[in-house]
Amino acid sequence: MEKSKILAVGFILGLFFSIADANPMPEDRCYPFKITEGMQLDSIFGDSLWVVSRINKLSPEFMLPGQTIQVPYDFEWAENWSPLSDFLLEYQTQEKLIYINLSEQWFGAYEYGQLIFSGPICSGRRAQDSKGRSKFPTPTGIFKIESKELKHFSKKFEVWMPYAMFFYRGMAIHTGVLPGRPASGGCVRLFSQDAEKLFNWAEIGTPVIITKTK
């Protein structure tokens, strides 16, 4: 069966939603850490700061005094932890698949149903227009990578979008800041290292599934 047909059948049968089961972060794996004025997080955590950023879904520049973040006891474990399912039985015949869960604010790269790597995201912000409709939603549904640009410049938002992979009406998966909440103009932002890895891994035509679980 063709890849597109596999995805279509999965959507019709409701498999699209059944793969969205989340694995919450175990409470005993982390401890709360309050940031105080003048604290240098890069000095405290060193090369492991990006792991702290990963589990908090938060770029370092948004870790501010007064905030309490979660710090893992085991950085090696946290480096590979994901709230997404390790295996998607419904897509075990799919060579490559990008799965994005807007509720979890997390993406996963799958090969034949197996999670290969994953990371946090920042999706479209929840600003509303005068009629109460979301102005910048990241759409849910089944898409595919339509084009790729190593370094794209958005004239609309006047911002550079490194490792951009376009999937729907000018929206792309690309490098960007993660403020710990949906805040983009509809695109899916990733940490730089995740965006580069996904850009090199995915091909034109790779399916992209975007869903919500809440």
PyMOL commands that set and color helices and strands:
alter all, ss='L'
color gray80, all
select helices_A, chain A and resi 3-12+15-18+27-29+41-56+60-62+75-80+89-91+192-201
alter helices_A, ss='H'
color red, helices_A
select strands_A, chain A and resi 30-34+68-72+97-101+106-111+114-122+141-144+147-154+159-168+171-175+188-190+207-211
alter strands_A, ss='S'
color yellow, strands_A
deselect
rebuild
show_as cartoon
